[in-house]
Structure formats: C-alpha cells, structure tokens
C-alpha cells in the first residue's frame, strides 16, 4: 500500500505581527502540525519541538496531500521564506489548491511580484468544502496563532486535526470523482491533473 499522508500546519505568529507577512514563512514558526496516515488510519500531532521528526516523516512518504501545502505549509515546516520551495517534495505533492489553480488555467505555483492574481482568490478550503460537501471549517485559521500565544495548545491541535480531516476527505473525493464545487460562486470545476507542479521543476 502506498504511504499516503495528509498534512496541515498552524503557525505561532499572526501574519499581521510578522514583518513580511505571508512572504515571511520562515518567521511564522510552527505551532502545531497534523499528519494523517492512510496506511494506519491515524492522526499524528507534532509540536514546535517535533519539527525534525515531522520533516523526516514527510520525506519518507510516497504521496503528500494538502491544501496550499506546497506554497505555505512546507515553507513553515522547513523554515524557508518565499519564494523558496522544498524541492525534495515536489514529485510526491498532491496539493489540491495547486490542482484547482492549474484547472482554472492559471499558474499553480505563483512565485514573485504579481504572480498571485485576482483569479487565484476565492478558492479557500472553506469555500471548496462548503460547495463540495456542504461542510465547512470549524474556525478561522487566523485565530490559531492567537490561541497558541494564549497557551490554548489543545484548541490549536483540535482545529488543525479537523482541517486535516477535511483535506483528507477532499483529496479522496477528487481522486474518485475529479471535480470540486466553489461554495461561494457555485462553479463546478473539473480537476485536470494529478500533480501540476512537475512541469515547473
């Protein structure tokens, strides 16, 4: 059986309090990461002190599903600023958001000034889950670093586990049915390709 995992992270610092904002992924810090393992049907939770073990787990996996993991989560885990990428994971990455962007006919890996366009917006995990499953997120990701800073570690972990469960179900659905629905616009989008990141290597 393929070693297929799903990963998501929550950060220690808010985007607003971090100079460089979304581009300063090396400064945000990992609060919690959750990995779901299809082989064992289990969730694994990693804290700030577990980053080396988390990196090792992802490098070992055959396939990694995520939602914006290629552009954000990996950079947080490896402590890299934008636009650096974790090239070791490119071929095994199943980033559903990158696949959505590719299917819309836009760059699945927007790097550099002006690369992220208005067309890239509107496809949040919550929008896609609401449209495709009628089930949204249990919270707002921007609150996670505030919970972490307040010492509410269990709240952060619970939120991250729930996101990973959504991403797991979404990835399985896309594999089986090949489309998603935008809950905000009602657009049904046929997902065209397994890993659109490979041509950009």
Residue pairs with C-beta under 8 A, 6 or more apart in sequence:
1 38
1 39
2 38
2 62
2 63
3 37
3 38
3 39
3 60
3 61
3 62
3 63
4 38
4 39
4 61
4 62
4 63
4 64
4 65
5 35
5 36
5 37
5 38
5 57
5 58
5 61
5 63
5 64
5 65
6 35
6 36
6 38
6 64
6 65
6 66
6 164
6 167
6 168
6 171
7 33
7 34
7 35
7 36
7 58
7 64
7 65
7 66
7 69
7 73
7 164
8 33
8 34
8 66
8 67
8 69
8 73
8 160
8 163
8 164
8 167
9 30
9 31
9 32
9 33
9 34
9 72
9 73
9 76
9 77
9 160
10 30
10 31
10 32
10 33
10 141
10 144
10 145
10 148
10 156
10 159
10 160
11 28
11 29
11 30
11 31
11 76
11 144
11 145
11 148
12 28
12 29
12 30
12 31
12 48
12 145
12 148
12 149
13 27
13 28
13 29
13 145
14 142
14 145
14 146
15 21
15 22
15 28
15 142
18 24
18 27
18 28
19 27
20 27
20 81
22 72
22 82
23 81
23 82
23 83
24 81
24 82
25 72
25 75
25 76
25 80
25 81
25 82
26 75
26 79
26 80
26 81
27 81
28 76
28 145
29 48
29 76
30 46
30 47
30 48
30 51
30 54
30 76
30 77
31 47
31 48
31 144
31 145
31 148
31 153
31 156
32 45
32 46
32 47
32 144
32 148
32 153
32 156
32 157
32 160
33 45
33 46
33 50
33 54
33 73
33 77
33 160
34 43
34 44
34 45
34 46
34 157
34 160
34 161
34 163
34 164
35 43
35 44
35 46
35 54
35 57
35 58
35 164
36 42
36 43
36 44
36 164
36 165
36 168
37 43
37 44
38 168
43 161
43 164
44 57
45 157
45 160
45 161
46 53
46 54
47 153
51 77
54 77
55 77
55 78
58 64
58 74
58 77
58 89
59 88
59 89
61 92
62 92
63 92
63 94
64 89
64 92
64 93
64 94
65 94
65 95
65 96
65 167
65 168
65 171
66 73
66 93
66 94
66 95
66 96
66 167
67 95
67 96
67 97
67 125
67 128
67 163
67 167
67 170
68 95
68 97
68 98
68 125
69 93
69 95
70 85
70 89
70 90
70 93
70 95
70 98
70 109
70 197
71 82
71 95
71 97
71 98
71 109
71 110
74 80
74 85
74 86
74 89
75 81
75 82
75 84
75 85
75 86
77 86
78 86
80 86
82 111
83 111
83 112
85 109
87 201
90 197
90 198
90 201
91 195
91 198
91 201
93 195
93 197
94 171
94 194
94 195
95 108
95 197
96 128
96 167
96 170
96 171
96 174
96 180
96 191
97 123
97 125
98 108
98 109
98 196
98 197
99 108
99 174
99 191
99 192
99 193
99 194
99 195
99 196
100 123
100 128
100 180
100 189
100 191
101 107
101 108
101 110
101 120
101 123
101 196
102 108
102 192
102 193
102 196
103 189
103 190
103 191
103 192
103 193
104 119
104 189
106 117
106 119
106 120
107 115
108 196
108 197
108 200
109 197
109 200
110 116
110 117
110 120
122 182
122 184
122 185
123 182
125 137
125 163
125 166
125 167
125 170
126 136
126 137
126 183
127 182
127 183
127 184
128 170
128 180
128 181
128 182
128 183
129 135
129 136
129 137
129 166
129 170
129 183
130 136
130 183
130 184
131 180
131 181
131 182
131 183
131 184
131 186
132 170
132 173
132 180
132 181
132 183
133 169
133 170
133 173
135 166
136 183
137 162
137 163
137 166
138 159
138 162
139 159
141 159
141 163
143 159
144 156
144 159
144 160
147 153
147 155
147 156
147 159
148 156
170 180
173 180
174 180
174 191
178 190
178 191
179 188
179 189
179 190
179 191
180 188
180 189
180 191
181 187
181 188
181 189
182 189
